Amino acid sequence: MDIIGLAKRVFELEMDALRIVQKQLNSDFEKAIDVLEKTILADRKIVVTGVGKSGHIGRKIAATLTSTGAPSVVLDAVNAFHGDLGMVNRGDAIVALSYSGETDEILRLVPHLKRLTTSLISITGNEHSTLAKNSDIVLSVRIDREACPLNLAPTSSTTAMLVLGDALAMVLLEKRGFKKEDFARFHPGGTLGRNLLLKVGDIMRPMSQMVILEEEAKVKEALKLWNIKRVGAVVVVNPERKVIGIFTHGDFVRNYEINPRIGEEPLGRVMTKKPITVRVDKLAVEVLNVFEHNKIEDLIVVDEQYRVVGLIDSQDLAIHRLL
């Protein structure tokens, strides 16, 4: 038995199913996004319901929506008739998942949901089903076959539902202008939340740990202060403390080979002018791109007036677990 070959076949069948569903996207998807956006703007919520495997997919979709700023809850189609229907309020939007569109528990819910004048969006593989006929918007996930060799176990169909749910969440996210900072507020725990919440000002070395001199100062002054503060760069500023250059230990080594008396040179003559800087109020994760793209070891932190307020050494990234 070709185990790897069989596994690859499952991948191919499910990817083929996704391509089929992708081609079925139409104006109903746009209408669904419009309804969901209006629901959120009205401070209402999205209620997701489904049974069996569709129910499991529905829980993932609801979790993704909630984590991206679109408040969502899961309505158990069975428990709905034993009190859970009370979580549905006027103005909420319902997303019902049923591949056949004929799931008894879901169909029993429809009249009660309609009575609450909520918008009903169905995700189904049968556009002519009872569920579809009673929905305001129908999103088709019709596929040719399941990845199951018996064409029975929900596989390709549930993958299609999951990806369509992701598409709803991600398009809604972009349309609402959801930013990294917003995402961080909903994910405060763990590495992801920590990295997204950190600002440059949280990880920089303060001015008390830096060497800051004006351009008339001699290189030997910088060397002396480097040894005292155990740093490898001097930030060169003008009288208003605005950054005009940087001189690093690497610069010293390279220049010393050419001019052994470099210690007597003024910093303004040997510094790198117009160095790369980063604003103190930027997200710390943006620093990674700056270091990676510019191949530098030290990054000067400035305020909105371009005055030096701190420094980030590339070694600091590991300390703050940003690598």
Secondary structure, DSSP 8 states (H G I E B T S, - for coil): --HHHHHHHHHHHHHHHHHHHHHT--HHHHHHHHHHHHHHHTT--EEEEE-THHHHHHHHHHHHHHHTT--EEEEETTGGGGTGGGG--TT-EEEEE-SSS--HHHHHHHHHHHHTT-EEEEEES-TTSHHHHT-SEEEE---S--SSTTS-SSSHHHHHHHHHHHHHHHHHHHHTT--HHHHHHH--SHHHHHHHH-BHHHHSEEGGGSEEEETTSBHHHHHHHHHHHT-SEEEEE-TT-BEEEEEEHHHHHHHHHH-TTGGGSBHHHHSEES--EEETTSBTHHHHHHHHHHT-SEEEEE-TT-BEEEEEETTHHHHTT--
